[in-house]
């Protein structure tokens, strides 16, 4: 398995590639260190709006031409905005990789934000916000994030609010882009049948128009608060998230938390799935999850059940949380390590997943991480490590969100009965 190669260009852009010569496709793109955490309350959603508008026309291409050029050779373009990152990426046959590099570079360096397209996309984003609101297993995550980090940018929804999105104009987008879409704040990644030196030779042609600046990267420590929020609606089920203060991306216990989460609610053999779904039939969907950021993190459990079963489900979850603090078996640990090993290695067979991984690692750690280093950290984790971390995580103040007929009172009661505050 070839190693990823990282080079920083004279203008500050970092280029990271990984060669997979047997692949017929190339996955590539730009990862920019800007997301919703960079926003103020007054421009909440602008990172996401800018991501949408990047595809809506350049000095040389209309929105339709951008789509037609990439799809005429069987490729595709996409993008996403997260709390701390915005990514613009493509997948294309190796013979057409230069076209994808050129188009992505064009939309990021030469956007025009035409008025007609801006107004149409504003409507699209408002529909996206409304769709999230109408989808309880989506909107609950926004509620949970806001409970955990109330009145802070990390707690606000990535798509923003209808009120703010309705006010964003082209000049706002140009100003925001000028502040963050700078060479020193950008990673370009490519994985597949790609030659690193060849890409570097093309860099002057394609990467030259990004502004060279000393970007002030958002690097804030947020205040995890915990708390409760109930969104009362007439639904067939009540959706619930029970969460806690988690770990940042650079934490030494990052992979220990991954093991903890997997044992508790990471698959069909996990404790929550077995107890809540298989043994008691309380829910169709139940799982645990982790979210890690630069300086903060979250750990949570999601489930959905009928109103009359929420108290029982909450009691079972509370019991399983406490069991994790002093009762982890060697069999569970080894099974989970095997699952994480196989998941990592299987993901390496996808050049899209590999490209995203090495780009994000370069953003977080300043360089890509070798698989053997990750696998070793997983292997070194002990039962004591997992139990100690469980005690730490579950002693933080709980953040609880519900969407449905119930409020969160029976959830809080179940947690407190197990000594969880």
Secondary structure, 3 states (H helix, E strand, C coil): CCCCEEEECCCCCEEEEEECCCCCEEEEEEEECCCHHHCCHHHCCHHHHHHHHCCCCECCCCHHHHHHHHHCCCCEEEEEECCCCEEEEEEEEHHHHHHHHHHHHHHHHCECCCHHHHHHHHHHHHHHHHHHHCCHHHHHHHHHHHHHCCCCHHHCCCCCCHHHHCCCCHHHHHHHHHHHCEHHHEEEEEEECCCHHHHHHHHHHHCCCCECCCCCCCCCCCCCCCEEEEEECCCCCEEEEEEEECCCCCCCCHHHHHHHHHHHHCCCCCHHHHHHHHHCCCCCCEEEEEEECCCCEEEEEEEEECHHHHHHHHHHHHHHHHHCCCCCCHHHHHHHHHHHHHHHHHHCCCHHHHHHHHHHHHHHHCCCCCHHHHHHHHHHCCHHHHHHHHHHHCCCCCEEEEEECCCCHHHHHHHHHCCCC
